[in-house]
Amino acid sequence: MGHADPQVKSTLQPYWMPFSPNKEFKAEPKMFSRAKGMYFYTPEGQEVIDASAGLFCVAAGHCREEIAQAVYEQLQTLDFTAPFLRAHPKAFELAERVTHYTPAGLNRVFFTNSGSEAVDTAMKMALAYHRVQGQPQRQLFVARERAYHGVNMGGVALAGMVNNRRAYGPGLAGVYHMRHTALPENRFVKGQPEKGADLADDLLRFCNLYGGENIAAVFVEPTAGSFGCLPPPKGYLNRLREICDQQGILLVFDEVITGWGRMGANFAAQAFGVTPDLLTMAKAITNGAQPMGAVAAKQGIYDAITEAGPAKGIEFFHGYTYSAHPASCAAGLAMMDLFAKERLIERAAAMAPKFADAIHSLADCPGVVDIRSVGLMAAVEVAAVGGPGARGHEAQKRLYDAGLNLKSTGDSLIVAPPLVMEDKHLDEIVGKLRAVLKSF
Ligand SMILES: Cc1ncc(COP(=O)(O)O)c(C=O)c1O
């Protein structure tokens, strides 16, 4: 399906692709030129079902006219205004609408352009908060192995994925990593595993070793997404919350993937019944149609930072030229309408049990060593053959040729379809995945 024409290939050279094997891709490109609903279309016109919602973004399905129209109208009305010292009404409107979905108390919203920026913003909020609380010594962060927190330097320091860290050094000194929660005894478990809550006590070890009074915040993905769907063991997040409360540490949920219905609730915080102090989000907030991220903060954190300084002047020295960009806000507001009108989150919750059964039915396919699932996210892990990630990489090529778009990390194939998926789409996804797994 690649472009054989060398003329075409030479025009592909200037674009330096992110997180991609550039040489391999340019030799055999895998492009999409159009999308609608649950499907992508290749330039040659082949239909490819989207089982990863783009990249966990397209909750309402592709190319929603409501969003396209809202962005078009916005760009004709107010294309840009500086977000510092100036603002536009839709920024306030969207922040307010977002708080209808965030857990109670997380009702102050700071806009960024990506999940990575949301993570670094949350790190700064934690440091700024402790400083105004008279605890400037709280400079350490705790995160977890097998975590992905984006690619800015703060997020890379928090992340627990070796390839994303090894070329860049520690980034920030003073980040410690708890063990991940992928225990061998939890293989093939649907939803939250029974075993592993005690792994949260790693946090206590760091408190005892470095002084809990020196730790600013703990960052976790409530369900690790990019690594390949690791739902939290039962009681694990509650235990983290408990230790954070005892030690005065802020708990941050990175919900860039788990937010906006993916877990079958507004956010993972509600799905698992544990409320963080700061919550990052991105991706589905605009259905992926415009770049946008955000941090939802507890009001107490906002109040402490904004009340601490002099009556006049900037309270939080942070922000982006494109924070709350008018077109992103317009897309976000149109998406809020879709969440409400099409009851996307309720649909995800209703579909989740059927989705889990269907994906777990792949357990008998050759080479499958684990399946994990929660909400509308699952990972099928295949045995590493020919080195870690080699088979996952080969599977990527076969999936594309089979007409199935999936994200994979290493040897885990991650299924996270748009929340508008219907039974027939689920059948198609599982059927194609089964065929590819059997082709090895
Ligand atoms: C949990 C988590 N945090 C942060 C990010 C980074 O988001 P972005 O790629 O929008 O910068 C991602 C991206 O997948 C993510 O999954």
The ligand as a Tripos MOL2 file, in Angstrom:
@<TRIPOS>MOLECULE
LIG
   16    16     1     0     0
SMALL
NO_CHARGES

@<TRIPOS>ATOM
      1 C1         -1.1020   10.3760   30.4090 C.3       1 LIG1
      2 C2         -0.5440   11.2990   29.3740 C.ar      1 LIG1
      3 N1          0.0050   12.4570   29.7490 N.ar      1 LIG1
      4 C3          0.4750   13.3420   28.8570 C.ar      1 LIG1
      5 C4          0.4230   13.0700   27.5150 C.ar      1 LIG1
      6 C5          0.9840   14.0420   26.5350 C.3       1 LIG1
      7 O1         -0.0020   14.6460   25.7950 O.3       1 LIG1
      8 P1          0.3840   15.4160   24.4230 P.3       1 LIG1
      9 O2          0.8610   14.3930   23.4700 O.co2     1 LIG1
     10 O3         -0.9120   16.0850   24.0460 O.co2     1 LIG1
     11 O4          1.4370   16.4030   24.7770 O.co2     1 LIG1
     12 C6         -0.1500   11.8750   27.0660 C.ar      1 LIG1
     13 C7         -0.2310   11.5700   25.6300 C.2       1 LIG1
     14 O5         -0.6420   10.5130   25.2140 O.2       1 LIG1
     15 C8         -0.6300   10.9570   28.0190 C.ar      1 LIG1
     16 O6         -1.1460    9.7850   27.6440 O.3       1 LIG1
@<TRIPOS>BOND
     1     1     2 1
     2     2     3 ar
     3     2    15 ar
     4     3     4 ar
     5     4     5 ar
     6     5     6 1
     7     5    12 ar
     8     6     7 1
     9     7     8 1
    10     8     9 2
    11     8    10 1
    12     8    11 1
    13    12    13 1
    14    12    15 ar
    15    13    14 2
    16    15    16 1
@<TRIPOS>SUBSTRUCTURE
     1 LIG1         1 GROUP 0 **** ****
